[in-house]
Amino acid sequence: MSSPIHIRPLQSIGARDIQGLSDVLIDCVDGGASVSFMLPMSRAKADAFWHNTAASAARGERVILAAFDTETIVGTVQIILQQPENQPHRGDLAKMLVHRRARRHGVGAALLTAAEASALAAGKTLLVLDTASDDAERLYARQGWQRCGQIPHYALLPDGVPCATTIYFKFLRA
């Protein structure tokens, strides 16, 4: 990747965005990412997920950010804003996905920085996340996230093998 990465929120998500987001999701699941989906990962399953997620964003329940390399989506992350009434200060960082061809080029770090800024702008002062990826764990640690612990057999990898997940949190400051 030689083009600079641009991060932007997806306010209204069109067919081209759905295609790009689905391409990233399919690539990540095919690459073994434990992000709620099992193999085989179909285009229909990915598109349905993003249509539902776009509807949630349109209702103000979440923010969807996308990383672009020129005009192509190469990564995405979400901040789930809607929380129980006793947790108005908290958001969940979810579905941090970077296409395998764009990894190790700063896309994840740029998405994480933009997600934290978006959450803070939405009035969130605490973010939480879970991950089953060693590479993601290294990124979160470098970005100042605090590891809480690991839950064994939390989910399945796309091929059906059980995997642990690690929980992280970060306090946000203006």
N, C-alpha and C positions, 0 to 999 in steps of 0.2 A: 504494500500500500504506500503510494507516494503522495496522495492527495491529503490535504488537511481534513481533520474530522470536524464536523459541525454538529452540535447537539441542539435539538429544538423540541419543544412540546408539540405533540400532535393534538391540536384542538378539535378539528373535524377530520375524521379518518376516511379517506376515499379508497377506491378499489386498488389504486397503485400502492398506497400505504399498506393495505391488507396483504397484498402480494409480497411486498418487501418484508413485512413483519413475519409472515408465514414462512418465507424463505429462511429467515434467521432461526425461527423456532424449529423448523424441520431439520436444519443443519445441526443445531445443538442436540436435539433428541437423537438423531442418527449418530452423533458423535459420543453418545453415552450420558448426556446430562440428565440428572434426576430433577426434572422440572414439571412433574405431575402427569407426564404422558408415557405411554408404553409403545413399544414397537409392534407392528409397523406404524410409522407416523405418516398419515396421509395428508394430502393437501386439504381435503374436505374437513378433517379434524382440526387442522391448524387454522383454516379460514373461519370455521365456526367459533373457535376460541377467541380470535381477534375481533370478530363481529360482536360477540358478547362483551368483551373487554371494552371495545369502543363505546358501546351503549352505556356501560358503567361510567366511563370517563365523561360522556355527555351529560350524565346525571350529577356530575361533580363528586363522585365517589372515589375517584382516583385520578392521578396524573400519569400520562404515558409520555415518556421521552424517547426520542430516536436519535441514533448517531448515524450521520450520513457521510459517506466518502463520495464526494461530488453529489450525484443524484441517487445513489444506491444506499438503502438502509443496511448498515453492517452491525448494528447493535440496538438494544432497547432495554429500558428499565421502567418499573412502575413504582409509584408511591400510592399505597392504599390509604386514603384519607379518612374514609368513613370507619369510625370506631365506636365502641359502646360509649354511652353518655358519660361514664366515669373516667374516660380516657381521651378527652378532647385534645390533649397535648401530644398524643402518640400517632405515628404513622408506621406502616409496614413497607419495607423495601421488598419488592417482589419481581420475579421474572427478569433478573439481570441476565441478559443473553447477548453474547458476542459471537458473530459468525466465525468459524474456525479460521478462515482466511484473513480475518482482521485482528486476530489475537496477538498480543505482545507488541502492540503499536499504540498503546495508551488509550484505547477506546473504553475499556472498562473503567479506568481511573477518571476519564472525562465524564462518562455517564454517572458515576458515583458522585462526583463533585456537583454536577448539575442537579442530580436527584436531591442531594442534601440542601442545596440552595432553594429548590422548588418546594421542598417540605417546609423549610423555614419561612418562606414567603407565604405559605398556606397556614402559618401559625403553629406548626408542629415543632416541638423542642426535643423530642425523643424519637429515634427510629430504631426498629428492630428488624432482624432478618434471620433466615436460616439458610444453610448451604450444605451441600454434600460434595463440594468440589475443593480439593486441596489448592488448586490455583486461585480460586476465588478467596479462600481463606487467607492466602498470602496478600492478596490485594486489599482485603478489608483491614488486615492488621497494619499494612503500610499507610492506610488512609485514616488510622486512628480509631478504628472500631474495637470494642472490647469483647473478648470471647467469654461467654457464660459457661459453656459446657457442651457436651455431646450426648445425643440420645441414640443408642444403638438400635438398629433395625427400624428406623423411623419410617422409611419408605422403600420403594423398589427402584432400582435402576431400570432404564427402558427395556433391558433384556430379562427382567424379572428377578435379578439377584438383589437381596436385601442390602440396604446401605444405611449408614448412620447419617445424622445431620448435626451440624454445629450451629449453635445459637449465638448471635452477636447483637450488640446494641451500641448506639452512639447518641450522646447528648449534643444538640445543635445550639450554636450561639451566633448571635448577629454580629 
